Amino acid sequence: MRRWAWMLGGLIVWTVHFMGVYAIASLADVVSRADDPAWRMAGLAFSAVCLLAAVAITAWAARRLRRRTDPSTGFGDQLSLLGGGVATVAIAWQTLPTVIGY
């Protein structure tokens, strides 16, 4: 189970980010307005934490891939690197409307 969590770590962070931003926007829409600055800042802070987590997974996977000695662990590290990279780009892309104020 630990290997699966490592290989899919970036995609898990992306999923958590998507659900979290959706929940924040939905809650903001019910409480006040979705474009209220306080709620936008909450969404940006959450996105920043998720982006840092995705970048950390990507950097850690790249470091492990460079240092690997066992060829059997290379696939898991490559998959983790790919998932972390995709998650980094996707989280940045999903955060862009909040940054520019859509």
C-alpha positions in Angstrom: 0.0 0.0 0.0 2.9 2.3 0.7 4.3 1.9 -2.8 0.9 2.8 -4.3 0.6 5.9 -2.2 4.1 6.9 -3.3 3.4 6.3 -7.0 0.1 8.1 -6.9 1.0 10.8 -4.4 0.9 13.7 -6.8 -2.4 12.6 -8.2 -3.8 12.3 -4.7 -2.7 15.8 -3.9 -4.4 17.0 -7.1 -7.6 15.3 -6.1 -7.5 16.7 -2.6 -6.9 20.2 -4.1 -9.8 19.9 -6.6 -12.3 18.7 -3.9 -11.0 21.3 -1.4 -11.2 24.3 -3.8 -14.7 23.1 -4.9 -15.8 22.9 -1.2 -14.4 26.3 -0.4 -16.1 27.9 -3.4 -19.4 26.2 -2.6 -19.2 27.2 1.1 -18.4 30.8 0.1 -21.3 30.9 -2.3 -23.7 29.8 0.5 -22.3 32.1 3.2 -21.7 35.2 1.1 -20.4 35.5 -2.4 -17.9 33.2 -4.2 -15.8 36.2 -5.3 -15.5 37.7 -1.8 -11.8 38.5 -1.1 -11.7 36.6 2.1 -12.9 33.4 0.5 -10.6 33.9 -2.5 -7.6 34.3 -0.1 -8.7 31.1 1.7 -8.8 29.3 -1.7 -5.4 30.7 -2.6 -3.8 29.7 0.7 -5.2 26.1 0.2 -4.0 26.0 -3.3 -0.5 27.2 -2.2 -0.3 24.4 0.3 -1.3 21.8 -2.2 1.1 23.3 -4.8 3.9 23.1 -2.3 3.0 19.4 -1.6 3.0 18.6 -5.3 6.4 20.3 -5.8 7.8 18.5 -2.8 6.7 15.1 -4.2 8.1 15.9 -7.6 11.5 17.0 -6.2 11.7 14.0 -3.8 10.9 11.6 -6.7 13.5 13.3 -8.9 16.1 13.0 -6.2 15.2 9.3 -5.6 15.4 8.6 -9.3 18.9 10.1 -9.6 20.1 8.1 -6.6 18.5 4.8 -7.3 20.5 1.6 -7.1 17.7 -1.0 -7.5 16.2 -1.0 -11.0 12.9 -2.4 -9.6 12.2 0.9 -7.8 12.8 3.0 -10.9 9.3 2.5 -12.2 7.6 3.7 -9.0 9.9 6.7 -8.8 9.2 7.6 -12.5 5.5 7.3 -12.0 5.7 9.5 -8.9 7.7 12.1 -10.8 5.2 12.1 -13.6 2.2 12.3 -11.2 3.8 15.1 -9.2 4.7 17.1 -12.3 1.2 16.7 -13.7 -0.3 17.7 -10.3 2.0 20.8 -10.1 0.9 22.0 -13.5 -2.8 21.2 -12.9 -3.0 22.9 -9.5 -1.3 26.0 -10.9 -3.7 26.0 -13.8 -6.8 25.5 -11.5 -5.5 28.3 -9.3 -5.0 30.8 -12.1 -8.7 32.1 -12.2 -8.5 32.9 -8.5 -5.3 34.7 -8.9 -6.4 36.8 -11.9 -9.9 37.4 -10.4 -11.8 35.6 -13.3 
